Amino acid sequence: MLPVLHQVFGSTLVVAGLIVLPLPLPFGLIMLTVGFALLAPYIPAVQRLIKRMRAKWPDLDAALRRYRHRFPPVVRKTIDKTHPTAPAE
């Protein structure tokens, strides 16, 4: 039940984040980030997108690796899975 809830809530956040992205406040980016974080453990396409983003922006990759220990285990696993040099599934 929890994976379904994550996917529904994550999809809703991604759609809502895309809608409010043009606003001057960064709520759209926050919503997209949380939505992708909820979807990444379950959807390989989102994992590939995050992997490409981490390869393109080394600062993002470094921040994720630096604060990895502060996240819950499910997020840590996703961070490890989406590392730019991690083998593809």
N, C-alpha and C positions, 0 to 999 in steps of 0.2 A: 504494500500500500504506500509506503513512504517513497519509493522511487517514482511511482505515478504522480504523487503529490509534488515531488521535486520537479518533474518534467512539466507539469501543468503550470505551476507557479513560475518556473524559470522561463517558459515560453511566454507567459503573460508579461513578465518583466522585460523580456527582450522586445516584444512588440510595443509595449508602453514606452520603453526607453527610446526606441526609434522614433516614436511620435513626438516626444518632448525633447529630442536631441537638438533641434534648432533654437530652443530657448536659451537666453543668456546665462542662466544658472546651470551648473553641471549635473542636474538631476538625471538627465538622459544617460550620461556616461556612467553614473553610479548604478542606475537601473540595469544598463547593459552588462556591466561588470558582474553584478550579483546574479543576473539571469544566466549569463554564460557559465559562471561558477556552479550554479545548480544543474545546468544541462551537461556539463563536460564529463562527469563520470559515466553517463549513460549513452551519449551520442558521439560516435567516432568522428563525424564531420566537425563537430565543435572542438574536439580534441586536436584535429589537424589545423583548424583555424588558430587556436591558441598556440600551437607549436610554431606556426609560421610567424605569428605576432612576436613571440619570444625570440625567434631567430632574427627578426627584423629590428627589434628594439632591445638591445642588450641591457639597457638600464631597467626595463621591465623585468627581464629575466633575473637580473641581479637582485632586485627588490623581492621577487618571489622566493628566491633561494635564501635570502637573508632572513626573511620573516617566516619561513616555512615551519619552524618549530612552534610557532604561536597558533597555528591553525589546527582544527580538529583532524583526526586521522583520515577521514574521507577526502578532505581538501589536500592534505599532504600527499596522498596517493595520486591524486589528480595532478598535482604539481610535478611529481616524479614522472608520471606518464607523459606529460606534455613538455618535458625538457627537450630542447631543440636537437640534442644528440641521442635521444632515446630511440630504440628501435621501434619501427611501426608495428602495430598489432595486426 
